[in-house]
Amino acid sequence: MEEKIKIGFYALTSCYGCQLQLAMMDELLQLISNAEIVCWYMLDGKSLEDEPVDIAFIEGSVSTEEEVELVKKIRENAKIVVAVGSCAVQGGVQSWEQDKNLEDLWKTVYGDGKVKFQPKMAEPVSKYIKVDYNIYGCPPEKRDFLYALGTFLVGSWPEDIDYPVCLECRLNGNPCVLLERGEPCLGPITRAGCDARCPAYGIACIGCRGAIDYDVAWFDSLARVFREKGLTREEILERMRIFNAHNPKLEEMVEKIFGGESQ
């Protein structure tokens, strides 16, 4: 009898929306004959986090010292580690406010309340361990998860997306929210895969799938367009940081547009 592939789902700091998205997928029932889910607290409170697995799916940002140790343990036990969703891949919206220190943020949220864990600023999973593949979105698209899992199960490897939301938007024949409506749309720098859902309804993309890798996320070019439309440096950075606060090139590239000039 062929041995089943062992899969684990692990949650860090998040709204649990990514896990809920996965838990609601009927297609997972088709895995039962080929896979064994050894850890998933949302479905089984008796799950064990320290068990060896073939594929580990991690959602949520690393926001406590305890989670740092947890992701390291998961990496040791897993053959393949997949970061799932914006929190795990980019640090999430909890990374948005980079101008305040942890103490101030903590006091704003919890006041004088005491908790049992040691907090830290939210960071992507890849900050602490090697991540083999990312599934993007807030929450991810169901098809992205099924595609990645399906390729892993047959011993193959999923391809990454290296083009922006704008491509899908124009293929769908949508009016350009940025150029035709003058709204600060992040579609030109954001990884595609959502079928341009928000722009299709006339809503500017806020970049929930994160900036495209491979050095093709031109924050500076988009910042120039935003500036021409009257946005200040602070307004541009605030919008771009929502899902890209940990991108190492963001502030450097925006500064190319505003550097040395008075605001």
C-alpha positions in Angstrom: 0.0 0.0 0.0 1.4 3.4 -1.0 2.2 5.6 1.9 0.1 8.8 2.2 1.6 12.2 1.9 1.6 14.0 5.2 0.4 17.6 5.3 0.3 20.2 8.1 -1.5 23.5 8.3 0.0 26.0 10.8 -1.3 29.3 12.0 0.7 32.3 13.3 -0.7 35.8 13.9 -3.5 36.5 11.5 -7.3 36.8 11.2 -7.4 33.1 10.3 -9.1 34.1 7.0 -6.6 32.0 4.9 -7.3 28.9 7.0 -11.0 29.5 6.7 -10.7 29.8 2.9 -8.9 26.5 2.8 -11.2 24.7 5.2 -14.2 25.7 3.1 -12.8 24.0 0.0 -14.8 20.8 -0.8 -12.0 19.7 -3.0 -9.9 18.9 0.1 -12.2 15.9 0.6 -10.7 14.3 -2.5 -7.3 14.3 -0.8 -8.3 11.8 1.9 -7.3 8.8 0.0 -3.9 10.2 -1.0 -2.9 12.4 2.0 -3.0 12.5 5.8 -3.5 15.9 7.5 -1.4 15.5 10.7 -1.8 19.1 11.9 -4.6 21.6 11.5 -5.9 23.1 14.7 -8.9 24.8 13.0 -10.2 21.3 12.2 -8.7 19.2 15.0 -7.8 20.6 18.4 -5.7 17.6 19.1 -3.2 18.3 16.3 0.5 18.0 17.0 2.8 20.7 15.7 6.0 18.7 16.2 5.3 15.9 13.8 7.2 15.3 10.5 5.3 16.3 7.4 5.9 16.3 3.6 4.3 19.7 3.1 3.8 22.4 5.7 1.4 25.3 4.9 2.0 28.3 7.2 -0.4 31.2 7.4 0.0 34.4 9.5 2.9 36.7 10.3 5.7 36.0 12.8 4.6 38.4 15.6 5.9 36.8 18.8 9.1 35.2 19.9 7.3 32.0 20.4 6.3 32.0 16.7 9.9 32.4 15.7 10.7 29.1 17.5 7.6 27.5 16.0 8.5 28.3 12.3 12.0 27.0 12.9 10.5 23.8 14.3 8.2 23.5 11.3 11.0 24.0 8.9 13.0 21.2 10.6 10.1 18.8 10.3 8.9 19.6 6.8 10.3 18.7 3.3 8.4 21.5 1.7 7.3 24.8 3.4 4.7 27.0 1.8 3.8 30.5 3.0 0.1 31.0 2.6 -1.5 34.5 2.3 -0.3 38.1 2.7 0.5 37.8 6.4 2.9 34.9 5.9 4.4 36.1 2.6 4.6 39.9 3.2 4.0 40.4 6.9 0.4 41.4 6.5 -1.4 44.6 7.2 -0.1 44.4 10.8 3.3 45.5 9.3 1.8 48.6 7.8 2.7 51.1 10.6 6.5 51.2 10.4 6.9 54.7 12.0 5.9 53.6 15.5 7.8 51.4 17.9 6.4 48.2 19.3 5.8 49.7 22.8 3.6 52.5 21.4 1.7 50.1 19.2 1.2 47.6 22.0 -0.1 50.3 24.4 -2.6 51.5 21.7 -4.0 48.0 21.3 -3.7 46.4 24.7 -3.3 49.3 27.1 -2.0 47.9 30.4 -3.3 44.4 29.6 -1.0 41.5 30.2 -0.6 38.5 27.8 1.4 35.3 28.1 3.5 35.7 25.0 6.5 37.9 24.1 5.4 40.2 21.2 7.5 41.6 18.4 6.9 43.6 15.2 5.1 41.5 12.6 7.4 40.0 9.9 7.1 37.5 7.0 7.9 33.8 7.6 10.8 34.0 5.2 12.6 36.4 7.6 13.3 33.4 9.8 13.3 30.3 7.7 13.6 29.2 4.1 10.3 29.2 2.3 10.0 27.0 -0.8 6.9 28.5 -2.3 4.4 31.3 -1.7 0.7 31.4 -2.2 -0.4 35.0 -2.4 -3.5 36.9 -1.5 -5.7 38.1 1.4 -7.1 35.5 1.4 -5.5 33.4 -1.4 -7.5 32.4 -4.4 -8.8 28.8 -4.1 -7.3 27.9 -7.5 -3.9 29.0 -6.5 -3.9 26.7 -3.5 -5.3 23.7 -5.5 -2.7 24.3 -8.2 0.2 24.4 -5.8 -1.0 21.4 -3.8 -1.8 19.4 -7.0 1.7 19.9 -8.5 3.3 18.9 -5.2 1.2 15.7 -4.9 2.3 14.6 -8.4 6.0 15.3 -7.7 6.1 18.5 -9.8 6.6 22.2 -8.9 4.2 25.1 -9.4 5.2 28.1 -11.5 5.3 31.6 -9.9 3.4 34.6 -11.3 5.7 37.2 -12.7 3.3 39.8 -14.2 1.1 42.5 -12.7 -2.6 42.9 -12.1 -2.7 45.3 -15.0 -2.3 42.5 -17.5 -5.4 40.7 -16.3 -7.3 44.0 -16.0 -6.7 45.0 -19.6 -7.3 41.4 -20.9 -10.7 41.7 -19.2 -11.4 45.0 -20.9 -11.7 47.0 -17.7 -11.3 50.8 -17.8 -8.0 51.8 -16.2 -8.7 52.9 -12.6 -5.4 54.7 -12.5 -5.2 56.5 -15.8 -8.9 57.0 -16.7 -10.3 57.6 -13.2 -7.2 59.1 -11.6 -7.3 56.9 -8.5 -4.1 55.6 -6.8 -4.3 52.0 -8.1 -1.4 49.6 -7.2 -2.2 47.3 -10.1 1.1 48.1 -12.0 3.3 46.8 -9.2 1.1 44.1 -7.8 1.3 40.4 -8.6 -1.6 39.1 -10.7 -3.7 36.1 -10.1 -6.9 37.7 -8.7 -8.4 38.2 -12.2 -8.3 42.0 -11.4 -11.3 41.6 -9.2 -11.3 45.0 -7.6 -10.5 47.1 -10.7 -13.3 45.2 -12.4 -15.7 46.9 -10.0 -14.0 50.3 -10.4 -12.0 49.9 -7.1 -8.3 50.7 -7.0 -6.0 47.8 -6.3 -4.5 48.1 -2.8 -1.8 45.4 -3.5 -3.0 42.5 -1.3 -1.1 40.0 -3.4 2.2 41.9 -2.8 4.6 43.5 -5.2 6.0 41.4 -8.1 9.4 39.9 -7.5 12.2 39.6 -10.1 13.0 43.3 -9.9 10.0 44.3 -12.0 8.0 46.1 -9.3 8.8 49.7 -10.3 7.7 51.6 -7.2 9.5 54.7 -8.5 7.6 54.8 -11.8 4.2 54.4 -10.0 5.2 57.0 -7.4 5.9 59.5 -10.2 2.4 58.9 -11.6 0.9 59.3 -8.1 2.9 62.5 -7.6 1.6 63.9 -10.9 -1.9 63.3 -9.6 -1.2 65.3 -6.5 -0.3 62.7 -3.8 2.5 63.5 -1.3 5.4 61.3 -0.4 3.7 60.3 2.8 0.4 59.5 1.1 2.2 57.4 -1.5 4.3 55.5 1.1 1.3 54.9 3.3 -0.7 53.3 0.4 2.2 51.2 -0.9 3.1 50.0 2.6 -0.2 48.4 3.3 1.0 45.0 1.9 4.6 45.9 1.1 6.0 47.3 4.3 8.9 44.8 4.4 9.8 45.2 0.7 13.5 46.3 0.8 13.2 48.5 -2.3 10.0 50.3 -1.6 11.3 53.4 0.3 14.5 53.6 -1.7 12.7 53.7 -5.0 10.0 56.2 -3.9 12.8 58.4 -2.5 14.3 58.6 -6.0 11.2 60.6 -7.0 11.1 62.8 -4.0 14.7 62.9 -2.8 16.1 66.3 -1.9 12.9 68.2 -2.6 10.8 70.1 -0.1 7.3 68.9 0.3 
